[in-house]
Amino acid sequence: MELLRARIRLAAAIVLSAGILAVAMVPGHAQQKKQDDVRKRGQIACGGDVDKLCATLKGQSDPVVLQCLQQAKADLGDACRKFLTEVGQLN
């Protein structure tokens, strides 16, 4: 009987641990999805400007391309300017 209780406690502990781990992972997944959504919107809004103004940096990291767009802010198209302002990357 004691062995059965010990197994039940162990199973309950495993289930509880798995549940806590699953809940802890959800915010990270949601954050990653949000970043992916912002990146996709940025590609749509600023893709043409990157091709035109920052072509030599294509394939570089996002911060490098962003810095190029920020430096070329006077020449940005309306969609890209609006997007970068909306996400707090352009004043």
Buried (B, 14 or more C-beta within 10 A) or exposed (E): EEEEEEEEEEEEEEEEEEEEEEEEEEEEEEEEEEEEEEEEBBEEBBEEBBEEBBEEBEEEEEEEBBBBBEEBBEEBBEBBBEBBEEEEBBE
